[in-house]
């Protein structure tokens, strides 16, 4: 199934990479984060209904090694990547995006 990134999800991903590259000063962590997101997206693409519903039709896939979750919607012909949220941030900060 095709995955389409919303621009806010792209921004979330870029901000997380920027944090690991600059603030945490760990290029290795940034590469590991990108790999983990890739693996999570592959799991979502292969079995989109496996992961639990979080808010209505939004589903969530937790990352294993990083405090982030991927929020996505399943449409008829594609998966829409809604957000990559930082789990330690204020709960629900992303809801205004709906």
C-alpha positions in Angstrom: 0.0 0.0 0.0 1.3 3.5 -0.9 2.3 5.8 2.0 1.7 9.6 1.6 3.3 11.9 4.0 1.5 15.0 5.1 3.7 18.1 5.3 3.4 18.2 9.1 4.7 14.7 9.3 7.6 15.6 7.1 8.3 18.6 9.5 8.0 16.3 12.5 10.6 13.9 11.0 12.9 16.8 10.1 12.7 18.3 13.5 13.5 14.9 15.2 16.5 14.4 12.9 17.7 18.0 13.6 17.4 17.3 17.3 19.6 14.2 17.1 22.1 15.8 14.7 22.5 19.2 16.4 21.1 19.3 19.9 22.1 15.7 20.9 25.1 15.9 18.6 24.8 12.3 17.7 24.8 11.5 13.9 24.7 7.8 14.8 21.4 8.4 16.8 20.0 10.4 13.9 20.8 7.5 11.4 19.3 5.0 13.8 16.2 7.1 14.2 15.8 7.3 10.4 16.2 3.6 10.1 13.7 2.9 12.8 11.1 5.1 11.1 11.8 3.3 7.8 11.3 -0.1 9.5 8.1 1.2 11.2 6.7 2.4 7.9 7.4 -0.9 6.3 5.5 -2.7 9.1 2.6 -0.2 8.6 2.7 -0.7 4.9 2.6 -4.5 5.2 -0.1 -4.7 7.9 -1.8 -1.4 8.4 -4.7 -2.8 10.5 -2.3 -4.4 13.0 -1.7 -1.3 15.0 -4.3 0.0 17.4 -6.7 2.9 16.8 -5.7 5.9 18.9 -8.1 8.7 18.2 -11.1 7.7 16.1 -9.7 6.4 12.8 -6.1 7.4 13.5 -3.8 4.5 14.2 -0.6 4.5 16.1 2.7 2.7 15.7 5.2 3.2 18.6 8.8 3.2 17.8 10.8 0.8 19.8 14.1 2.6 20.5 13.0 6.2 20.4 10.2 8.1 22.3 8.2 8.7 19.1 4.9 7.4 17.7 3.8 7.4 14.1 0.1 8.4 13.6 -1.6 7.5 10.4 -4.9 7.0 8.7 -5.9 4.2 6.3 -7.7 5.3 3.2 -9.0 3.1 0.4 -5.8 3.2 -1.7 -3.2 4.7 0.6 -1.9 5.2 4.1 -1.7 8.8 5.1 1.2 9.5 7.5 -0.3 12.2 9.8 2.3 12.9 12.4 5.5 11.6 14.0 4.9 12.7 17.6 7.3 13.0 20.4 5.8 11.0 23.3 7.3 13.1 26.0 5.7 16.3 24.7 2.4 17.8 26.0 -0.3 15.2 25.3 -2.6 16.0 22.4 -0.4 18.8 21.0 -0.9 17.4 17.5 -4.8 17.2 17.7 -5.2 20.7 16.1 -3.8 19.2 12.9 -6.9 17.2 12.4 
